[in-house]
Amino acid sequence: MSTTISVIGVGYLGAVHAASMAELGHDVIGLDVDADRVAALNDGRAPFHEPGFEQILRRGLQADRLRFTTDYADLADVEVHFLGLGTPQRTDGNGADLSYLRAAADSLREVLPARGGAPTLVVGKSTVPVGTARTLAEQLGAVQGVHLIWNPEFLREGFAVKDTLAPDRLVYGVADPEDHEATEAAAGRLDAVYAQILERGTTRLVMGFEAAELVKASANAFLATKISFINAISEICEATGADVTDVARAIGMDDRIGPKFLRAGVGFGGGCLPKDIRAFMASAEDLGVGESLAFLREVDAINGRRRTRVVELAVELLGAETTSGLRGRRITVLGAAFKPDSDDVRDSPALEVACRLREAGAQVRITDPEALAGAARRAPGLETEQDTDQALRGAELVLLLTEWGQYKELDPARTRELVEVPRIIDGRNVLEPRQWREAGWEFRALGRP
């Protein structure tokens, strides 16, 4: 059964959610204050790179099930409103900036009564500090017949469409899980939106607001911890001559641990994990239990050290004493996005390393299949080159820092013909060292002898 839906905030999260809900057959209005973004989406142009997104966007538009607006008045008759606003790190600390979310809730509250008192469901998707949902429920509570559910997202960039249409679980946070009548009334309405997903057997978990908020924060903190754990082991491997890939493969066979997120390398980045673990720490401090998450400071610090270690390896391979010895040296960086299948350069390890090398005086050329426009905006003056072969020509050192498939599949013998000196740092541990060394390359990787 079709439901009229709005998605407020059509950045990465909101735009994918809006198009996915239209794909499920609902009538969807996406709202954003950015008129240029709204115009692009209405024209069927994706403002970011995400596999599969542009296809479902265009299908929704062509079927007249999806449109975008800047006017809250267009939402007056909507049955279910999703809040997909960004919660970036505050400029004055580690906490989350909730100003966009609060402003959207205020604007939405002004149009909610237009439904003539008919029940309306508001669903929070944003990643927020614990306590936010209850505050928003009070903010919206002045409008009769409005129910709030907190429904955190668990999207992976590069797989966001799949993760929205076929999630591994649906979490519903409600004001009082013991109030079964109110909970079932609100949850039943969200079930109708997700009916096709639930019919496939997807697990639905109902809990309190605070638990739902903590599920998202805890999941991101755990993933960041697992990545930094193997990178800490990588540091020990470098000191002892052990191979971190051997260690990771062996411990990953323990089903209590598992192999995912155990690839040592230059670390995590993007718009979620770094800012979310910092916001989680700030939230714990506000609650008076900061020591409980003190370990996340070291998780964050380990992640930062990996970027520094790549710069140190570049100095070492180029035979310099310090970073000042990099002046004028020609370095090619493969990758600008924080991960493959994305054009997101927010807190990208690859881009940060490239900028550090350039600041040291090196002649840095960076290439990426999708993220060069974002890299140019974030790091004006950095030399970019779309063509991989052209980017490699004349390099004295190559750094593989984003594991795009085309970089993992580079032929070492052919690539050697393009560079000036065959030296490479595999910052993602995705290349076969022996193959590259046999082709004449000086090869280094993080945590490997």
C-alpha positions as CSV (number, residue, x, y, z in Angstrom):
1,M,0.0,0.0,0.0
2,S,1.4,3.4,-1.0
3,T,2.1,6.0,1.7
4,T,2.7,9.8,1.2
5,I,6.2,10.4,2.5
6,S,8.5,13.4,2.9
7,V,12.2,13.2,3.4
8,I,13.6,16.4,5.0
9,G,17.2,17.0,4.2
10,V,18.3,15.4,0.9
11,G,22.0,15.2,1.3
12,Y,23.6,11.8,0.9
13,L,21.4,10.0,3.4
14,G,18.1,11.8,2.6
15,A,18.4,11.6,-1.2
16,V,19.1,7.9,-1.1
17,H,16.3,7.3,1.3
18,A,13.8,9.4,-0.7
19,A,14.6,7.6,-4.0
20,S,14.5,4.2,-2.2
21,M,11.1,4.8,-0.7
22,A,9.8,5.8,-4.2
23,E,11.4,2.6,-5.5
24,L,9.1,0.7,-3.0
25,G,6.1,2.4,-4.5
26,H,5.5,5.3,-2.1
27,D,4.7,8.9,-3.1
28,V,7.7,10.9,-1.9
29,I,8.6,14.6,-1.6
30,G,12.2,15.4,-0.7
31,L,12.8,18.8,0.8
32,D,16.0,20.8,1.2
33,V,17.0,24.4,1.7
34,D,19.6,24.1,-1.0
35,A,17.8,25.1,-4.2
36,D,20.6,24.0,-6.5
37,R,20.6,20.5,-5.0
38,V,16.8,20.4,-5.3
39,A,17.0,21.5,-9.0
40,A,19.6,18.8,-9.8
41,L,17.6,16.1,-8.2
42,N,14.4,17.1,-10.0
43,D,16.4,16.9,-13.2
44,G,17.5,13.4,-12.4
45,R,21.1,14.4,-11.7
46,A,22.8,12.8,-8.8
47,P,24.8,15.4,-6.7
48,F,27.2,12.6,-5.5
49,H,28.5,9.3,-6.7
50,E,26.7,6.3,-5.3
51,P,26.3,3.1,-7.3
52,G,22.6,2.5,-8.3
53,F,21.3,5.8,-6.9
54,E,20.9,7.7,-10.2
55,Q,18.9,4.8,-11.7
56,I,16.4,4.7,-8.9
57,L,16.2,8.5,-8.8
58,R,15.3,8.7,-12.4
59,R,12.8,5.8,-12.1
60,G,11.0,7.6,-9.3
61,L,10.9,10.9,-11.2
62,Q,9.6,9.2,-14.4
63,A,6.9,7.3,-12.5
64,D,5.7,10.6,-10.8
65,R,6.3,9.0,-7.4
66,L,9.2,11.3,-6.5
67,R,9.8,15.1,-6.5
68,F,11.9,17.6,-4.6
69,T,11.0,21.0,-3.2
70,T,12.3,23.8,-1.0
71,D,8.9,24.8,0.4
72,Y,7.6,23.2,3.7
73,A,4.0,24.1,2.6
74,D,4.3,21.3,0.1
75,L,4.4,18.8,3.0
76,A,1.1,19.8,4.6
77,D,-0.7,16.6,3.6
78,V,2.1,14.1,4.1
79,E,1.5,11.1,6.3
80,V,5.0,10.2,7.3
81,H,8.0,12.6,7.5
82,F,11.6,11.3,7.6
83,L,14.3,13.6,9.1
84,G,17.6,13.0,7.2
85,L,19.5,16.1,8.2
86,G,23.3,16.1,8.6
87,T,24.8,16.4,12.1
88,P,28.4,17.5,11.4
89,Q,31.0,17.9,14.1
90,R,30.7,21.3,15.8
91,T,33.4,23.9,15.0
92,D,34.0,24.6,18.7
93,G,34.4,21.0,19.9
94,N,33.8,17.3,19.3
95,G,30.0,17.4,19.8
96,A,27.5,17.0,17.0
97,D,26.0,20.2,15.5
98,L,22.2,19.7,15.8
99,S,21.2,23.1,14.4
100,Y,20.0,21.7,11.1
101,L,17.9,19.1,12.7
102,R,16.3,21.5,15.2
103,A,15.6,24.1,12.5
104,A,13.9,21.4,10.3
105,A,11.8,20.3,13.3
106,D,10.6,23.9,13.9
107,S,9.7,24.4,10.2
108,L,7.9,21.0,10.1
109,R,5.9,21.8,13.2
110,E,4.4,24.8,11.4
111,V,2.8,22.7,8.7
112,L,1.8,19.6,10.7
113,P,-1.6,20.9,11.8
114,A,-2.6,21.3,8.2
115,R,-3.6,17.7,8.1
116,G,-6.6,18.6,10.2
117,G,-5.6,16.6,13.2
118,A,-5.1,13.3,11.4
119,P,-2.2,11.3,13.0
120,T,1.2,12.1,11.6
121,L,4.4,10.0,12.0
122,V,7.8,11.7,12.2
123,V,10.8,9.4,11.8
124,G,14.3,10.4,12.7
125,K,17.1,8.9,10.5
126,S,20.0,11.3,11.5
127,T,22.9,10.1,13.6
128,V,22.5,12.0,16.9
129,P,23.7,12.1,20.5
130,V,21.7,10.1,23.0
131,G,18.8,12.3,24.3
132,T,18.1,14.1,21.1
133,A,15.0,12.1,20.1
134,R,13.3,12.8,23.4
135,T,14.1,16.5,23.1
136,L,12.6,16.5,19.6
137,A,9.6,14.6,20.8
138,E,8.9,17.3,23.3
139,Q,9.5,19.9,20.5
140,L,7.0,18.3,18.3
141,G,4.6,17.3,21.1
142,A,2.8,20.6,21.0
143,V,1.1,19.4,17.8
144,Q,-1.7,16.9,18.6
145,G,-1.6,13.5,17.0
146,V,2.2,13.5,16.1
147,H,4.2,10.5,16.9
148,L,8.0,10.2,16.7
149,I,10.1,7.1,16.0
150,W,13.8,7.0,15.9
151,N,14.9,4.8,13.0
152,P,18.7,5.0,12.7
153,E,20.4,4.2,9.3
154,F,23.3,1.8,8.9
155,L,24.3,2.8,5.4
156,R,27.7,2.0,3.9
157,E,28.9,4.4,1.2
158,G,29.1,2.4,-2.0
159,F,26.2,0.2,-0.9
160,A,23.7,2.7,0.3
161,V,20.9,1.7,-2.1
162,K,21.2,-1.9,-1.2
163,D,21.4,-1.2,2.5
164,T,18.2,0.9,2.4
165,L,16.2,-1.5,0.3
166,A,17.6,-4.7,2.0
167,P,18.8,-3.8,5.4
168,D,20.1,-6.4,7.9
169,R,17.8,-5.0,10.6
170,L,15.3,-2.2,11.3
171,V,15.5,-0.4,14.6
172,Y,12.5,1.5,15.9
173,G,13.1,3.8,18.9
174,V,9.9,4.8,20.7
175,A,9.2,7.1,23.7
176,D,8.0,4.3,26.0
177,P,8.3,0.6,24.8
178,E,6.1,-0.4,27.7
179,D,3.2,1.6,26.3
180,H,2.2,-1.2,24.0
181,E,-0.8,0.5,22.5
182,A,1.0,3.7,21.5
183,T,4.1,1.8,20.4
184,E,2.1,-0.6,18.2
185,A,0.1,2.3,16.7
186,A,3.2,4.2,15.7
187,A,5.3,1.2,14.8
188,G,2.5,-0.2,12.7
189,R,2.5,2.9,10.5
190,L,6.2,2.6,9.9
191,D,5.7,-1.1,9.2
192,A,3.4,-0.1,6.4
193,V,6.2,2.0,4.9
194,Y,8.7,-0.9,5.2
195,A,6.2,-3.6,4.3
196,Q,8.1,-5.0,1.4
197,I,11.3,-5.1,3.4
198,L,9.6,-6.8,6.4
199,E,7.9,-9.4,4.2
200,R,11.4,-10.6,3.2
201,G,12.0,-11.5,6.8
202,T,14.1,-8.5,7.9
203,T,14.4,-8.4,11.7
204,R,12.5,-5.5,13.4
205,L,13.7,-4.4,16.8
206,V,11.7,-2.0,19.0
207,M,13.3,-0.2,21.9
208,G,13.4,3.1,23.7
209,F,14.6,6.3,22.1
210,E,17.9,6.2,24.0
211,A,18.7,2.6,23.1
212,A,18.0,3.3,19.4
213,E,20.3,6.3,19.4
214,L,23.0,4.3,21.1
215,V,22.7,1.4,18.6
216,K,24.0,3.7,15.8
217,A,26.7,5.4,17.9
218,S,27.9,2.0,19.3
219,A,28.0,0.4,15.9
220,N,30.2,3.1,14.5
221,A,32.4,3.2,17.6
222,F,32.9,-0.6,17.4
223,L,33.8,-0.6,13.7
224,A,36.2,2.3,14.2
225,T,37.7,0.4,17.2
226,K,38.2,-2.8,15.1
227,I,39.9,-0.9,12.3
228,S,42.2,0.9,14.8
229,F,42.9,-2.4,16.6
230,I,44.4,-4.1,13.6
231,N,46.3,-0.9,12.8
232,A,47.8,-0.9,16.3
233,I,48.8,-4.5,15.7
234,S,50.3,-3.3,12.4
235,E,52.6,-0.9,14.3
236,I,53.8,-3.9,16.4
237,C,54.3,-6.0,13.2
238,E,56.5,-3.3,11.7
239,A,58.6,-3.3,14.9
240,T,59.0,-7.0,14.9
241,G,59.1,-8.0,11.2
242,A,55.8,-9.9,11.4
243,D,53.2,-9.6,8.6
244,V,50.0,-8.1,9.7
245,T,48.0,-9.8,7.0
246,D,49.0,-13.2,8.4
247,V,47.9,-12.1,11.9
248,A,44.6,-10.7,10.6
249,R,43.8,-13.8,8.6
250,A,44.4,-16.0,11.6
251,I,42.4,-14.1,14.1
252,G,39.6,-13.4,11.6
253,M,39.0,-17.2,11.5
254,D,37.7,-17.0,15.1
255,D,34.0,-16.6,14.6
256,R,33.9,-14.5,17.7
257,I,36.0,-11.9,15.9
258,G,35.4,-12.4,12.2
259,P,37.5,-11.1,9.3
260,K,35.7,-7.9,8.4
261,F,37.4,-4.6,9.1
262,L,40.7,-6.4,9.9
263,R,42.7,-5.0,6.9
264,A,45.5,-2.9,8.2
265,G,46.2,0.3,6.3
266,V,46.0,4.0,6.2
267,G,42.8,4.0,8.4
268,F,39.2,5.2,8.2
269,G,37.8,8.5,7.1
270,G,34.6,9.9,5.6
271,G,31.7,11.9,6.9
272,C,30.6,9.3,9.6
273,L,33.1,7.3,11.6
274,P,35.5,10.1,12.6
275,K,32.9,12.7,13.6
276,D,30.6,10.1,15.1
277,I,33.1,8.6,17.5
278,R,34.1,12.1,18.6
279,A,30.4,13.1,19.1
280,F,30.0,9.8,21.1
281,M,32.9,10.8,23.4
282,A,31.5,14.3,23.8
283,S,28.0,12.9,24.6
284,A,29.6,10.6,27.3
285,E,31.4,13.6,28.8
286,D,28.1,15.5,28.9
287,L,26.5,12.6,30.7
288,G,29.2,12.5,33.3
289,V,30.6,9.1,32.1
290,G,33.4,10.3,29.9
291,E,35.8,7.6,31.2
292,S,33.6,4.9,29.8
293,L,34.6,5.9,26.3
294,A,38.1,7.2,27.0
295,F,39.5,4.4,24.8
296,L,38.0,6.0,21.8
297,R,40.5,8.8,22.1
298,E,43.3,6.2,21.4
299,V,41.1,4.7,18.5
300,D,41.1,8.2,17.0
301,A,44.8,8.7,17.7
302,I,45.8,5.4,16.1
303,N,43.8,6.3,13.0
304,G,45.6,9.6,12.7
305,R,49.0,8.0,13.2
306,R,48.5,5.8,10.1
307,R,48.5,8.9,7.9
308,T,51.6,10.1,9.5
309,R,53.2,6.7,9.0
310,V,52.6,6.8,5.3
311,V,54.4,10.2,5.1
312,E,57.3,8.7,7.1
313,L,57.4,5.8,4.7
314,A,57.5,8.2,1.7
315,V,60.5,10.0,3.3
316,E,62.2,6.6,3.9
317,L,61.7,5.3,0.4
318,L,62.9,8.5,-1.3
319,G,66.1,8.3,0.8
320,A,65.4,11.6,2.6
321,E,66.3,12.4,6.2
322,T,63.2,14.5,6.9
323,T,60.1,15.8,5.1
324,S,62.3,18.7,3.9
325,G,64.0,16.1,1.7
326,L,60.8,15.7,-0.3
327,R,61.0,19.1,-1.9
328,G,60.7,18.7,-5.7
329,R,60.2,14.9,-5.6
330,R,57.5,13.6,-7.9
331,I,54.9,11.6,-6.1
332,T,51.6,10.1,-7.5
333,V,48.8,9.3,-5.2
334,L,46.2,6.8,-6.4
335,G,42.9,7.7,-4.8
336,A,41.3,10.8,-3.3
337,A,38.0,9.5,-1.9
338,F,38.0,8.0,1.6
339,K,36.9,4.7,0.2
340,P,36.2,3.1,-3.3
341,D,32.8,3.5,-5.0
342,S,32.4,6.9,-3.5
343,D,33.3,10.5,-4.3
344,D,33.3,11.5,-0.7
345,V,36.6,13.2,0.3
346,R,35.5,14.3,3.8
347,D,38.3,13.4,6.2
348,S,39.9,11.3,3.5
349,P,43.2,9.7,4.5
350,A,44.3,9.7,0.9
351,L,43.7,13.4,0.4
352,E,45.2,14.4,3.8
353,V,48.4,12.4,3.0
354,A,48.6,14.1,-0.5
355,C,48.2,17.5,1.1
356,R,50.9,16.8,3.7
357,L,53.4,15.7,1.0
358,R,52.6,18.8,-1.0
359,E,53.1,21.0,2.0
360,A,56.5,19.4,2.5
361,G,57.4,20.6,-1.0
362,A,56.8,17.4,-3.1
363,Q,55.3,17.6,-6.5
364,V,52.2,15.6,-5.8
365,R,49.7,14.4,-8.5
366,I,46.5,12.8,-7.3
367,T,44.1,10.7,-9.4
368,D,40.7,9.1,-8.6
369,P,37.8,7.9,-10.8
370,E,35.1,9.9,-9.1
371,A,36.5,12.2,-6.4
372,L,38.7,14.8,-8.2
373,A,36.1,17.6,-8.2
374,G,35.7,17.2,-4.5
375,A,39.4,17.0,-4.0
376,A,39.9,20.2,-5.9
377,R,37.3,22.0,-3.7
378,R,38.9,20.7,-0.5
379,A,42.5,21.2,-1.5
380,P,42.7,24.0,-4.1
381,G,46.0,24.0,-6.0
382,L,46.6,20.2,-5.6
383,E,47.4,18.8,-9.1
384,T,44.8,16.4,-10.2
385,E,44.7,14.0,-13.2
386,Q,41.8,11.9,-14.2
387,D,43.8,9.4,-16.4
388,T,45.6,6.9,-14.3
389,D,48.4,6.3,-16.9
390,Q,49.0,10.0,-17.2
391,A,49.1,10.4,-13.4
392,L,51.7,7.7,-13.1
393,R,54.1,9.1,-15.8
394,G,57.4,10.3,-14.4
395,A,56.6,9.4,-10.7
396,E,59.5,8.7,-8.4
397,L,57.1,7.2,-5.8
398,V,53.5,5.8,-6.1
399,L,51.1,5.7,-3.1
400,L,48.0,3.5,-3.4
401,L,45.6,5.0,-0.8
402,T,42.1,4.3,-2.0
403,E,41.5,0.7,-3.1
404,W,39.6,1.2,-6.3
405,G,39.4,-1.9,-8.4
406,Q,41.4,-0.4,-11.2
407,Y,44.3,0.3,-8.9
408,K,44.2,-3.2,-7.3
409,E,44.3,-4.7,-10.8
410,L,47.3,-2.6,-12.1
411,D,49.9,-4.7,-13.9
412,P,53.2,-4.1,-12.2
413,A,55.3,-4.7,-15.3
414,R,53.3,-2.3,-17.4
415,T,53.1,0.2,-14.6
416,R,56.8,0.1,-14.3
417,E,57.2,1.4,-17.8
418,L,55.2,4.6,-16.9
419,V,57.1,5.7,-13.8
420,E,60.5,7.2,-13.4
421,V,61.5,5.0,-10.5
422,P,59.5,1.9,-9.5
423,R,58.7,2.5,-5.8
424,I,55.3,1.9,-4.3
425,I,53.6,2.2,-0.9
426,D,50.5,0.0,-0.6
427,G,48.5,2.0,2.0
428,R,45.6,-0.5,1.8
429,N,47.3,-3.9,1.7
430,V,45.5,-4.9,-1.4
431,L,48.5,-5.7,-3.7
432,E,50.5,-8.9,-3.8
433,P,54.0,-7.9,-2.7
434,R,55.9,-10.7,-4.3
435,Q,54.3,-10.0,-7.7
436,W,55.4,-6.3,-7.5
437,R,58.9,-7.1,-6.2
438,E,59.5,-9.6,-9.0
439,A,58.6,-7.0,-11.5
440,G,61.3,-4.8,-10.1
441,W,59.5,-2.6,-7.7
442,E,60.7,-1.4,-4.3
443,F,57.5,-2.3,-2.4
444,R,56.3,-1.3,1.1
445,A,53.0,-1.8,2.9
446,L,51.8,-0.9,6.4
447,G,52.5,-3.7,8.8
448,R,54.3,-5.9,6.4
449,P,58.0,-6.7,6.3
